[in-house]
Amino acid sequence: MKFTHLHVHTHYSLLDGLSKIPELLQRTKELGMDSLAITDHGNMYGAVEFYNKAKELGIKPIIGCELYVAPRRLVDKEPHLDNRLFHLTALVKNETGYKNLIKLVSISHLEGFYYKPRIDKEVLAKYHEGIIFLSGCQKGEIAQAILDKSDNEVRRVLKSYLDIIPQDDFYLELQHHPESEDQKRINQSLLLLAKEFGLKPVLTCDTHYIHREDKNTHEVLLAVQTSSDFESSERFSLEKYDLSLIDPKELIDYYQDTPEIIENTQEIVAKCDFNFWKNQLYFPCFENPNSNKPNTEFLRDLVFEKFPLFYNENDEKSKQRLEYELSVIEKTGFVDYFLIIHDIVNFCRENKIPFNTRGSAAGSMVSFLLGISSVDPIKYDLYFERFLNPDRISPPDIDLDVADKDRSRVLEYIAQRYHRENVAQIITFGIMKARLAVRDVTRALGLPYSLGDQISKMIPMNLTLEEALSSIEELKQLYNTNADAKRVIDMSIKLEGVARHVSTHAAGVVISPKPLVEFVPLQHSSRSEDDVITQYSKDYIESLGLLKIDILGLANLTIIKQCLRVIRKVYDKDIDLDALGFDDPKVFATLRRGETIGVFQVESSSMRRLLSETKIENFEDLAAILALYRPGPMEFIPQYISNKLGLTKPNYLDKRLEPIFGNTYGIMVYQEQLMRLAHDLAGFTLSEADILRKAVGKKNWNLLIEQKDKLINGLMANGFDKNKAEKI
């Protein structure tokens, strides 16, 4: 006999669930189960993460949600009448069920929110198809009626659900809480109701954490949620319940007399057969002004119209590069993407909103000719394959910076242009990092603030608690000599990495070809009820094939806009930023003097010192220093400066490396240099070279080992001896 947990809360049941998805699934596998459901409170935050990781482990994922049902109508929001909520467990059967569940969850947040996200039975009647419903925990409407000891009310409530939901898709939910007399009474009544109405009972466990020994940590989490003292007898507590991921063997043995409630879990598992779509793009279609012309032709016209402004008409090499880029863009289905970005930057230009694009988009001639990027990739020897690799297709990623005071104008334009219901910002999660976890736990345990402050200050920003405990001797000593500190740290380790709250991603915007609620669950931003955000974070939005654009508001661009306004007012002169060159000697003299306080990315004291020490002469020098000034490459800065100033000579290992690293004085500064090395000297195609670049950049060790061997063999085939190839 097999059992599946069908009522499970992850840490996305914010400050109520403790289980992180990877650990939850690993424990599921250890216990011999091959399927699992998640049913977080009122949301679907973890759905895609759970699905992907479950599939990796060979576990059948069942996506669900514990819904809140309003006692009256959705629009009713009166104190003392409508703040009582009933729980209802929902599990996705198929694609129709998934689409309906995201509608139920979205409506509960966008229309029904009152203390909690709520639906009503009218909404349930409209969007129930393809979903299996369980009657809920002790806070379910049927369970509450049972506890109120009204047989007539119990039957009335039950019939109100059966009038909506097909009988085959409605199960009576018994829960395993033998320590609770109320739950025993509920379970007995539900078994009788099952016989009377011809319904099927099913067992769940209302899991909130993985191991039984996590109970106290979960109680601390609840104390954090309610801002109460862990030691207070008045605080909200679930201490009397076992909310762990119980071993199925234990449950099967306990319910020998009613095996059907175990067996019915497998019936439900068999009914649930939903898979997320893969390798599909759901990009909006750009509406070009010439409706008679396909977007592919419209894009070609735009770039070839601009070509003579930057390149010689007879420059066949550049024309071939442009034709190649266009063919890849057309083949990969990203024509509309480029046109949409072009449309957005045009809006910025026309409305005098300063903007800038970052990242690999600078490697595209199409981006340059469309005015998306101001960097000529031919002049700076940038590779298109880094931006869009035809051999490993993934959506292009253009990061757009705009003046922070104008970001809302840009977002409003996108909403109007591409239909408001098709556009949303993207959620992000505040995670309990080491220091925050320590402070939260200290406060919840009622221990002195000074203790939490003392511990947190010992933890370096970039280390986990366990890493800090093993490497910081002062912290280790405190842990071993102070019982309260040990208690705080032990609990904080378990809470570290748990989602604490939601917020809006600083940049992420998603645009879909039809209402977003067809693809992802939505909710209001915590900042404003006018802002709608997705319930999936940016990585999972992209994995579903939706168009994500990063539009970041920068104060520096607002300052530039204000400066331009002042210049216009005082000197009656308009400055065209696009017309400014990169070779003004006065600018580089200012940089060499380190007079850059208030200048984005070069205002820190260490960066100002570097600019002076490097004796910045041109734009290329500045780009190199900015690229080197980050963790890892920073160690090469002294050698770079020494080589640049002629104090030492670059060591190229082989003269064939000089054309690749000569402009950076023998130091590998840019990922493009790695790509050129692989392409020019090891026989890689540019697409293959980009795979190597990604392996290095993402620290994908398995892929790195594979690519290392390929690189060495390629270098040797090109005349490098083995020793030199390995050093390179």
N, C-alpha and C positions, 0 to 999 in steps of 0.2 A: 504493500500500500504506500502511496506517495502523498505528500502534503506540500502545498505552496502557500507562502505568506501573501495574503491579498490586501492587507491593510498595514502599510508601512510608511512611516514618516522619515524623511531624510533631514539633513541640516537646513534644507530649503523651507521646512516648516519653521520659520525664523524664530530663534530663541525658544523653541519647543522640541525640535528634533536635534539629535546629537550625531546621527550617523552620516559620515561622509560617504559618497557613493562608491568609490573604489574599494574601501574597506568593507562596506556593506555587502557588495557583490562577492568579494573574496571570501567572506564568512559564509555566504550562501553556498558557494561552491564547496567549501570545507565541510559543510553539513550535508552534502550529498544532494542538494536540491538543484534542479535544472531549469527552474523558472522562478520569477519574482515580480511582484507589482510594487509600484510606489504610488502613494496617495497623500501628497502633501496638502496641508491646510489651505484651501482656497486658491491654489496656484499650481502652475506647471513649470516652475523655474528649472527643475532638474530633468525634464523629460528627455531632451536630446542627449545630454551627457549620460544619463542612465541607459538609454537605448544603445548608444555607441559602445559603452564599456561592457554592458551585458553581452552584446554580440561578440565582442573580443574574447570573452571568457566562455562562450558557448552556453550562455544562460538566456532563456527566452524572456524578453522584457515585456511587461504588461504596464502600459501607461495609464495612470489614473489620477484621481483627485478626490479629496474629501471636501465636498461642496457644503456650503451653508445655505439652508433653506429658510426664507423669511416666514414668520408666523402668519403674515397677511400678504398684501401685495408688495411688489418691488418698490413702488413709489411711496409706500407708507413708511414714514421715518419719525414716529412720535416716541419721545422718551417713555420708558416703562411699559410700552406696548410692543415696540418693534426691535428692542435690543436683545430679546430672547431669540436664539437661533437654533435650528435643528440640523444635525449633521447627516450627510447622505454620501455613501461611498460610490464612486463612479469609476468604471474600468472600460477602456477602449477595446471594442471588438474588431473593428475594421477601419478603413479609411473614412467612411461616412461617420463613424463614431468619433474618430479623431477630430474631424472638422466640426462636429457638433459639440464636442467637449470644449474645444478652444472657444467656440461661440458662447457656451454657458459660462466659462471662466471669465471671458472678456466682458460679457454683459454684467456679471456679478461685480466686477471692478468699476466699469465705466458708468453703469446705470444704477446698480443696486447697493453700492457701498454705504453702509451705515454701521460704524464700528468695525464691521467685517465685510468682505465682499459677499453679496447675497444674490440668490436667484429666488424666483417664486414658482409655483406650480404651473402657471400660465407659460412661463419661459421653458420650463421642463417639458411641457407637452409639445412645444414647438421643436425642441432640439434633443429629443431622447433617443432617436433612432441610431442603431449601431453601438449603443452603450449598454453594458451590464450594470445594474444598480444593486447594491447591497443596502439593507435597511438602516445601517449605521450603528454606531457605538451606543453607549449609555445616553448620549446626548442626541440620538436619533429621535425623530418624532414618534415612532411606534414604541420605542423603548421608554420614552418619557410618559406616554399614555399608559403603559403597563405599570410604571412606578406610581402613577396617580390613581391606580386601582379602579379604573373605569373601563369595564369590558366593552360597553357601547362605544366609548370614545376610541378604544383600541381598534375596533372593527371599522369605525368610520374613517379613521386615519389610514388604515391599511387599504381600504377600498379607494380612498382618494388617490393613492399611488397606483393601484391596479387599474384605475380608470385611465391612467396616462401611459403607463409602461406595460408592454406585453408581459404576460405571466412568465414566459420562458426566460425573460431578461431581468426578472426581479427575484432576488434571493433574500431570505431572512438571515440576518447576520448575528450569529452567536459569537461571543467573545470569551477567550480563555482568561478569566480572572477569578479563579477559585477562591481567592481571598476576599471577594466581595459578595455579600449577601444579596445586594441589589442585582448584581449581574447574574447570580444563580436564578433569581426569580424571573429575570428577563429571559434567560435561556430556556427555562421550563415553559414559559408562556409562548415563546416563539416556536418551540417544537409542537405545541398543541395547535397553534395557528397554522403551521405548515400542513398538518394533517387536515384541518378543517377547510382550508382554502386550496389545497392541492399545490402548495408551494414547496420549494426546496430550501432547507436550512444549510448554512455553510459556516465553518469555523474561521475566525480571524483572531489576531492577537494584539492589534493596535501597537505595533512596534515603534518605539521612539529612540532606542539606542541598541547597540549590537550585543554587548556582553552584560551579564547580570551585575558584574562589578562596576559597571558604568552608572549605576543608579544614583549614587551620591553626586557624581558630576552632572548628571541630568537635573538633579534637584537644584544644584548651584546655577545651572543655566536658566531654570525657571525663576530663580531669585533675581538673576540679572534682568530677565524679561519684565518682571513686575516691580523692579527697583526695591526689593524687600530684603530683609535680613534673613539669611539662611537659618538662623537659630530661632526665629520668631514662630510661635505656634499659630499665628494668625495668617501666615503667608499661604499662597496657593501652592499645593503640593500634590504629587502623584506617587508619593513614597510607598504607599501600601500596595501599589500595583507592580507586577513584573512586566515591564514594557520592553524587554530584550528580544532579540531574534532567537526565539526558543527552538531548540533542536526538535525537528519533526518526529523523531523516535519517541520523545517524551510525550508529545501530543497524541500520537497514534495509540500509545499505551494507555494514556489517561482516558481516552474516549472509545474504549473497546465496545461499550454498550450502544454507542451511536455512531457506527463507522460511516454512515452516510454523510455526516457533516465534514468528515475528512475527504471522502471520495468526491464530494461535490466541488472541492477546490480544483480537482483535475478536470471536471466537466467544464468549469469556467475557463481554465487555462486552454483547453482544447478549442473553446469558442473564440478565444482572443487570437487574432491573426492580423496584426497591423505591422507594416514595415514603412519606415520613412523612405521617401523617394531619394534616389542617388543619381549623381551625374546629370542632373537636370538644372537648367537655368530658368529663373523666373524674373527676367529683366523687363522693365517697362519699355514700350515702344515709343521712340522719339517722334513727335509729330512735326515733321519739317515743313517749312512754309510753302514748298513746292510739292503739293500732294501727289502730283502726277509722276514724280521721280522717286524711285526706291531709295531708301536710306543709304545703301551702299554707294550709289552714284552721287548722292548728295554729299557724303563724306569725301569722296574722291574729288569732287568739284571744289570743296572748301580748301583742301590741302594743296591741290595743284594751282589754285588761284594765288596762294601765298608763296609758292615755291620760288618764283623769280625775285621776290623781295629779299631773299636770303642766300640764294644759290645761283650760280651761273646756269643759264638755260641749256648750255651744252655739257653740263656736268653729269655725264651718264652714270658715274658711280653712285652719286647721291640719288639720282632718279631710280636706279635699281634698288637701292636701300629703301626708298619710299614705297616702291611697288611691292617689295618683299613685306614690309610692315603692313601695308594695306591687305595683302593676300592673307596674312596670318590673322589679322583682326576680323576679316570677313569669314575665314574658315572657322575660327573659334567662336563666332557669334557675338562679338563684342562691339559691333558697329554702333548700336544704340547707346552703349555705355559711353563711348567717346563723345557722341553727339550731346548727351545729357550733361557731361562735365563741361563741354564747350559752352553749352547754354548757360550753365550756372556761372562760369567765369565771365561770360559776356554780360550777364546781369550785374556782376560786381563792377566791371569796367564802366558800363553805362551809368551806373549809380555812384561812381567815384568811391567805391568801397575797396580799400587796399587789400590785396590778397597775395598769396604765395602758394606754390605747390612744392611739396617735399617728396623725397624718396625716389624710387626707381623710374618714375614717370619721366624723369629728365633724360632717360636713355631712349626715348621715342621721338623720332622725327615728326610723327603725326601729332603728338602732344605739343611739340614745339611750334609747328605750323598752325595749329589750332589756337595758339595763344594760351594753352593750358600751362605749359612750362616756358620759362624765359631762357632756358639753357639750350644751346645748340649742341646736340649729341655728336655731330660730326666733328666740330671744333675740339671737343674735349674727349673724343675717342670713347664714347659711352655705348654700351651694348643694349640693343633692343631686347635680346633674350633674357636679360636680367629682369626686365619688366613684364614680358609676356613670352613664355617659353612654349613653343608649339608642340614639344615632346612631353611636357608635363603640365597640361592645361589647368590653370587655376585662375579665378577672376583677377583681373588687373587691380591694382590698389593705388589709387591716386589720393594722397592726403592734401587737403586744401586748408590753408590758414587764412582767416579773414579777421578784420578788425573786430575786437570783441564787442564793441558797442553796436556793431551792425550785424552780428551773427543772427539775431532774431529776425532781421529783415530778410536775410538770405533764406532762412528756414521757412519763413512765411511765403516767400516767392516759390520755393520748391513745393510747398503744400498746395498753393493755388495752381501752379503750372501742371503738376502731376497728380492732382486730385487728393484732397485732404485725407480721405479714408485709406489711401494707398501709401501714406507717408507717416513715419513715426521715428522718434528717437529711440535709442537702444539702452536697455537696462545695464547696470553694473552692480556688483555686490560688494558691500563692505565686509571684509573678512577679518576675523579676529586674528591679528598677528600677535607675535609673542608679547610685546609690551602692553598692548590693549587687553589681551587675555588676562595678564597678570593683574592689571588695575581693576578689571571687571570682577575677577574672582576675589580679590582682596576686599573689595567693597561689598560683594554679596555675602562673604563669610563674616562680615562685621569686624574685620581686623583693622588696625590703624592704617590710615592713609599712608603714613610715612613708610610702612613696610612695603606696600606695593610700589611706592615711589623709589625706594631703595633698590628693590629687585629689578624693576624695569630699566633703571639707569645703568645697570650692569650688563644689559643685553645689547650688543651691537645691532644696529638697524638691519643689517643684511643677514643675520643669523636666526635660525629657529631656536626655540628654548633648549631642545636637546643638544644642538650644536654648541650653544653658549655654555651649557652646563658641563660639557666635556672639555671646553677650551678656555673658559674664563675661571681662573683659580679662585678669585675672590667670591664668585657666585657659587662655586662648588663648595667652598668652606661654609658659606652661609647656609646652604642646603643641608649640609651634614651636621651643623651645630644648632640650628634654629628650627624647632618642630613646626611652628607656624609657617615659616618660609618654605619648608619642605612640602607642607600641605598645599600651599598656594601654587607652588611650581608643579607638583604632580597633577593637580586639577587643570592647571593652565595648559599643560602639554596636551591633555585630552581635548581641550576646547580650541586649541590653536588650529586655524584653518577652517573653522566653522563660520558659515555666513551669519552676519549679525544684522545687517539692514540692507535695503536697496537704495540705489540712487540712479541718477541719469548719467550715462557715459558722456564725458566732456566733449566728444566729437562725433560719435557714431550716429548716422542717419540711414534709415532703410527706405527704399522706394520699390514698390511692387507693381505688377501690371494690372492688378485688380485689388479689391479691398484686402488689406493685410490680415484681417481676421479669418481669411480663407487659409492662411498659412501658419500663423503664430498667435498665441494668446496675447492680449494687450491689457494695459492698465494705465491709470493716471500716474504722472510723475509726482513724486512727493513734494516737488517745488510748486507745482501749479496744476489745477484741474483742467487747465486749457492744454496742457502738454500730454500727449499720449506716448507711452513707451512700450516696447516689446517686453515680453517676459523671458525671452531667450537672450543671452549675452552675445556679443558680436561674433565670436568664433562659431557659435552654433547657427547664427543667422546666415553666415557665409556658407556653412556646410549644407544648408538647405537650398542653396542656389539663388538666394535673394541678393539684390544689389545693395551693398553697403558702401556708403561714402563717409569718409572722415572729414568733418568740417569743424575745425578748431578755432575758437575765438582767442586772438592774441592781443594783449594790451599794447604791445610794441607797435603793432600796425595801427591801432587807434592813435597812439602818440604821433606816428608819422603823418596820419591824416590831419591831426591838429596842427602839426608843424607846417604842413602845406597850406592850411587855412590862414595861419599867421603870416606866412610869407606873402600870400596873395593880398592880405589886408595891408601889410606894412609896405611891401615893395611893389604891389600891383603886378605881380609876376606869377604865372602858372608854371609849375614844375611837372613835367611828364616823367613819372618814375620809369616807365618802359623805355624811355629814350636815354636814360643815364647809362653810361658805359661802366666798365669794370677796371678802368685804367687811370683814374684820377690820382696823380702823384701826391696831392694834398691829403687824400684819404689815407694812403699808406704811410705818410709821415705821421699822421695822427695815431694810427695803429701802432707804429714803432715807439711812439712816446707813451703808449699805454693809456691814452686819454679816452677810455671807452666805458666809463661808468654810465649805466643806463642803456648800453647798447646790447641787444639780445645776443646771448651766447658768449660774449667776450667781456663781460663786466666784472667777473670775479677777480680777486687780487692775483690768484695764481695764473689765470688766463692773461691778464694784463702784463704780468711779468714775462710770460712766455712770448707774447707778441714782441716785446722789447728785445728779449734774448735772441729770438729767431731772426730779428732784423727783417721783418716782413717787407717784401718788395713788390709783390703782385698778387692777383686774385688766387693764383694757383698755390702760393705759399699759405695764404689764409685758409684755403680749403683743406690743405694737408694738415695744418695744426688742429683745425676743428675735428677732422677725422681721427687724429691720433689722441685727442683729449677725451678719452673714455676708458673705462676699466679694461685692462688687457693691453691694448696698444700703447697706453701711457708709458710703459717701460721702455719703449723705443724712442721716446722724445729726445733724451739726451744725445743718443747716437745720431738721430736725424739732424739736430742742431749742429753737432760737431761736423758732420759730413757737409752740410749746407754751407757752413762758414769756412770750409776748407781746412779745418784743424785736423781732420782725419780723412782718409780716402775710402769711398764705398767699396765693400767687398762683394763682387757680383758672382763669385764662384765660377762663372763661365761668361765669356764675352757676349754670348747670345742673350743673356739676361739684361744687359745694359739698356737696350731699347725699351724694355718693359718697365724697369725700375729707375731709369736715369732721371726722370723728372721729379722723383721723390728721393733722390740721392742714395739709392741702393736699399731703401726701406720699403717693404710692402705695406702700403697705406690703404689702398682701395681694394674692394672686392673685384672690381673690374680688372685689376692687375693679375689677380689669381686666375680669372677667366681667360685673360690673354695668354698667360703662361701655359695653361692647359691646352688652349686652342693652337697657339703658334708653335709650341715646342713639344707637345705630347700627343698631337693628332686628334684632340677632342673636337667635336662639333661645338658651336657656340651653345647649343641647347644642352649638350652633355656637360660643357663647362659650367653652365648655370646650375646643374644638379650638384656638381662639386661645390660650388659657392654656397648653395643652400645647406649642404651637409656640414660645412665649416661654420656657417652663420648660426644654424640651429643646434649645433653640437650633437648631431645625430650620429652616435658612435658606431652603430652597425653600418650605416651608409658610409661613414668616414673611412672605416677599414676597407670596405669594398672599393671606394674611390681612390684611396691611397695606393692600393695595388695597381689599379688601372693607370694612375698617374705615373708611377714609377716605371711600369712596363712601357708606357707611351714615350717617356723620356729616353729610356734605353733604346727603344726602336728608332729614335731620332738621333742616336749617336752619343748619348750621355753614358758614362760608365756607371755601374750600379751604385758605387759609393757616393758619387756626386748626385745622382738621381734621388737617393734616399735623404741626403742633406737638404736638397731643395724641398 
